[in-house]
Amino acid sequence: MPNLEDLIAIAYKAELVLCRRMQKKQGVPELQALQHILQQAAGDASLAGLTGLTGLTGLIHARQQLRLDTAQKLHARRQASAQLRAQKKLSALPDPSAWLAWFDGSAHPNPGKMGIGGVLKGPDGQTLRISQPAGQGNSSEGEYLALIAVLREAVRLQPEKLVVYGDSQVVINDVLDTGTAGARGLQHYAAQARHLLAQLEQVTLTWIPRHRNAEADALSQQAIRMGS
């Protein structure tokens, strides 16, 4: 005979509610009330038929198997989801043979004194940093000038593959000509950037959030201080 804990483990919420009501109305022990409720449920031949057993024993066995099957399916889904996330993360990583570059431009105030910052890193540990005052202008001009400076260095180095990161969605979309509204009045900068991109064998321009562009940002801020 199953004990109370076994029955509670396989009972549905609605059955436990009925059990409490029966206890309260008839004053019977919880085990007896739950046995009665589940014996009624065991009359469902479809459940008993899952195991070939009948009555309460068949119901218990069927629900235990159902819980096991559900747990296994959930585990399989979680594993598949984890594998998919890992694959996406791996596919997002740049080619280890590629050069990586970051650019950022700042203006203080905006408009005001501009500074540009950039970093280029090669697959063998080579690192080139750019930190230059860039005259007077606004932050969009600064972003463009920083990108152009990075691309000029890349054209000089001629890497086989290059991935360029920046946190200016407007500038990146403008240069890639995605059809979104670009930085007004700065079309000549976009043309310069595209001209430089055309001189590189394989290059990708990618947006990243500002917190992932910290080194280039620090170099652009440093350049403003240098120009003061």
N, C-alpha and C positions, 0 to 999 in steps of 0.2 A: 504494500500500500504506500503510495507516495506521501511524503510529508508536506507540511504547509509551505515550506520554502520552495519546494519543487513546483507546487501548484501556482504560487504567486509568480514564479519566474516565467511560466508559460501562459498565464492569464492575460487577456487584453484589458485595457483600462476600463471599458464599459462593464466587463464581467466583474472586475474588482468593485466597481460602484454598486452593482447589483448585490454582490456579496455583503457589502457593508449595510445596505438597506435590509437585507434578509436578517442579518445579525440583530439590527436595531428593532425590527418588527417582531421577530419570532424568538429572539433571545437565545439563538443557537450559537455554538462555538464557531470561530472563524473557519477552521478546517472543515467542519461539517457543511457550512454554508457554501464554501468555495467548491467543495466536492459536488454538491448538488447542482450548482450553476454550471460547472464544467461537464458534468454527466449529461446535462441537457444539450450542451454544445456538441458533445460527442455523438449525438444522434445524427449529425451531418455525415452521411455515408461517404461524401467526396473526400473528407479529411481522413476518415478511417481507411479509406481505400488506398491512401498514399503508402501505407505500411503493411497492409494486409491484416492489421490488428483491429480490434473493435473496442467500443466503449471508451472509458476514460484512459486506459492504457494506450489505445490507438491514438487518441487525441494528443496525449502528452508526447508520444513518439513523433507524430506528424509535426507538431509545433516546434519541437526541438530541432528537427531536421530543417524546417522552414527557417528558423533563426540562424542555423549554421549556414544554409545556402545564402541567406541574405548577407551575413557577415563576410562570406567568401566573395560574393559579388562586389560588396563595398570595398573590400581590400583590393580586388582586381582593378576597380575603377580608380582608386587612389594611386595604385602603382602606375597605371596607364597615364594618369594626369601628371604624376611626378616625372615620368619619362618624357612626356611631351614638353613640360617646362624646361627640363634639362636640355632637350634637343633645341628648343627655341633659344635658350641662353647660349648654347654652343654656337648655333648658327649666327648669333648676333656678334660674336667675337670677330675681330678683324683677322685677316690672314697674318700669321706670324712673320711672314716675309715682307709685309707692307711697312712703309713708313707711316707714322701717325703724326698729325698736326692739330694744334688748337689755336684759335685766334679770339681776340676780344678787343674792343675799342671803348674808350670812356671819354666823357666830357664833363668838366667841372668849371662853372655851373653848366647847365645844359640849355642852350648852347654856351660854349665857353672854351677853355683850354682843352685840347684833345691829347690823348695818349693812346698809343697802340701797343698791344702785347701779343706775342706769339711764341709757340714752342713747336719744334719739329724733332721727332725722335725716330731713329733708325732701328732696324731689327737687330743690329749688332751693338746696340747701346749708345750710338752716336746721339748727341743732343745739341740742338741749336736754339738759342733763345733770342727773341726780339723784344726790345723795350725802347720806344722812341717817342719823343714829343711830336705832335702832328699839327701844330698850328691851332687856329681857331675854327670851331665848327660845332655840330651837334653830335649826339651819340650814334646816330645812324651813319653819319659820315665816318666817325671813328671806327665803327664796326667794318665798314667797307675798306677803309685804308688798312686796317689790321689784316683782313683777309687777303688783300692785294699784296701786302708785304710778305705774308706767309707763302702765297703762290709764287711770287718772284723767286724766293729762296728755293722753292721746290723745283721750279724750272731750271734753276742753276744746278741743282743736285741731280735732277732727272731720275727719280726713283722709278722702279718698274711698277710699283703699286703705291698709292697714297690714299689715306683716309683722313679727311679734314673735318674737325669738329668745331662747332660754334654755338653760342646760345642765343643768337639773333635769328628768330624765325623769319622775320621780315626780309633780312638780307639773304638768307639761304634760299627762301622761296623765290625771291626776286632773281637771283643768279640762276637758279634752276629753271626759271620761267614756268612756274607751276600754274600760272593763270590767276593767282591771288594778287591782291593789291600790293604793289611794291612801295619802296621808299620814294616818295614824290620828289622829282628834281634831281635824282641821283642816278639817272639812267647811264650816264657816262662811266660811273664807277662799275655798274653791272657789266657794261660792255668790256671794260678793262679786265674784270675778273674772268669773264667768259673767254676772252682772248688768251689769257694765261692758262686756263683750264684746258683749252684746245691744244696746248703745247705739251701736255702731260700724257703719258701712255695710258695709264689706268688710274682714275681718280674718283673718289666718292666724297660728296659733301653731305654731312650729317648734322642735324640739330641735336643738342644735348641740353639738359636743364642747367641753370646757372651754377648750382653747387658743384657740378662736375667739370666746371671750367675755371677752377680757382687759380691755377698757376698763370694762365694767360691773363686773367682779370688782374691779378697782383702785379704783373708786368706792365699792364696798361696804366694802372694807378701810379706805379713807380715812375713811369715816363712823364706823367703830368707833374709830379713833384720835381723831376729833373728839369722840366721846362719852366719852372716858376722862378 
